[in-house]
Amino acid sequence: MTDDGYDLQTLAVRAGTYRTEFQEHSEAMFLTSSFVFRSAAEAAARFSGAEPGNIYARFTNPGVTMFEERLAALEGAERCVAFASGMAAILATVMGLMKAGEHIVASRSIFGSTVQLFSNVVGRFGVETSFVSPTDPEEWRRAVRPNTRLFFLESPSNPLTEVSDIAAIAAIAREAGAVLAVDNCFCTPILQRPLELGADVVIHSATKYIDGQGRVLGGAVLGGKDLLEGVYTFLRTAGPTLSAFNAWVLLKGLETLPLRMEAHSRNALALAEWLSAHPGVARVLYPGLPSHPQHALAMKQQSSGGGIVAFEVVGGKEAAWRVIDATRLMSITANLGDTKTTITHPASTTHSRMTPEQRAAAGIGDGLVRIAVGLEAVADLKADLARGLGMP
Ligand SMILES: *Cc1c(COP(=O)(O)O)cnc(C)c1O
């Protein structure tokens, strides 16, 4: 069931469901590495591709296929290929779409491991990357070369919640003959649908909100049927396959994704508003606040602000660490997209490999704290922060 006539809430619960002859109500998990053929002729037809069907779990598994079909329905994509992690999905995008001698234009504000992957891994195989501003489409236009094949961005960015104009950057990619890939991890298809805004490929770390409860790793690449053929061939050949168990956890995670994303956004907005009024806080960065530099754009391309809030504490690193260490409820961890609220100091953790000058240029101050707002009661979260910030 991938009929676009259904609401996202319905697709999240129902799309992609496949029942075996036992007519189980909840989706089954298929713990098998290979599949049996009824005859030599059927085996030959499966291998030649003349007949669809499962062969070996590195290629396909019914539970993985259910997850792919459900996520594809939510993103409005023709095709989804699942992976063992978000990073495997990003690597497969490059390996499936590019060859040596080609060029990537990427936002400067992307996940740290993605920067390493582009610069130090695929960089060694003759694929060069230019990093540009997430918020200035003209920089993307100026970075284009005749061999540019891939544009890559994340919106909103981490930790500063910068919002990229996906439609404007997609138009520049199209003119350049390049493919725009959007890492939609922070919003999920519930809050933002990049393919509708003109992107060609959507990437997920399903480890975050899609699981939503911090249990398993997973990833996905979504887009047009033909465009993703090379991405699937890379998966089938190289094997960064999503496990049957993880696929099952993620499939069930999708069923509550619309409810959870709305609740994450609602809690984050309430916390961002409260922080904005707090004398111990110098500034709050949250796309759902009218004070956010790209608030209007965010509200045009997202249905709400999402679950990530960053704020600058008055008093620099010492004050930021005091806020973090005074929490009793929040988890001090860099992970995000969990029912449990997480709190982190980017300058000394996720962004500590940057020099102080690079951090200053990027706007990641020593007083900056990032919260991935979970599903606890907002009053309890405020009290947890108030302890280190001082009253009110
Ligand atoms: C976590 C994350 C990734 C990497 O995903 P893994 O599942 O950890 O491999 C990629 N992009 C973003 C935005 C992330 O937050």
The ligand as an SDF file (V2000), in Angstrom:
LIG
                    3D

 15 15  0  0  0  0  0  0  0  0999 V2000
   23.9710   10.0360   13.3680 C   0  0  0  0  0  0  0  0  0  0  0  0
   23.9380   10.7430   12.0690 C   0  0  0  0  0  0  0  0  0  0  0  0
   24.4930   10.1560   10.9180 C   0  0  0  0  0  0  0  0  0  0  0  0
   25.1840    8.8170   10.9460 C   0  0  0  0  0  0  0  0  0  0  0  0
   24.3060    7.7720   11.2170 O   0  0  0  0  0  0  0  0  0  0  0  0
   24.7620    6.3900   11.9180 P   0  0  0  0  0  0  0  0  0  0  0  0
   23.4900    5.6200   11.9110 O   0  0  0  0  0  0  0  0  0  0  0  0
   25.3150    6.7120   13.2620 O   0  0  0  0  0  0  0  0  0  0  0  0
   25.8050    5.7870   11.0240 O   0  0  0  0  0  0  0  0  0  0  0  0
   24.3930   10.8640    9.7360 C   0  0  0  0  0  0  0  0  0  0  0  0
   23.8070   12.0720    9.6780 N   0  0  0  0  0  0  0  0  0  0  0  0
   23.2880   12.6650   10.7710 C   0  0  0  0  0  0  0  0  0  0  0  0
   22.6470   14.0170   10.6470 C   0  0  0  0  0  0  0  0  0  0  0  0
   23.3400   12.0310   12.0000 C   0  0  0  0  0  0  0  0  0  0  0  0
   22.8170   12.6420   13.0830 O   0  0  0  0  0  0  0  0  0  0  0  0
  1  2  1  0
  2  3  1  0
  2 14  2  0
  3  4  1  0
  3 10  2  0
  4  5  1  0
  5  6  1  0
  6  7  2  0
  6  8  1  0
  6  9  1  0
 10 11  1  0
 11 12  2  0
 12 13  1  0
 12 14  1  0
 14 15  1  0
M  END
$$$$
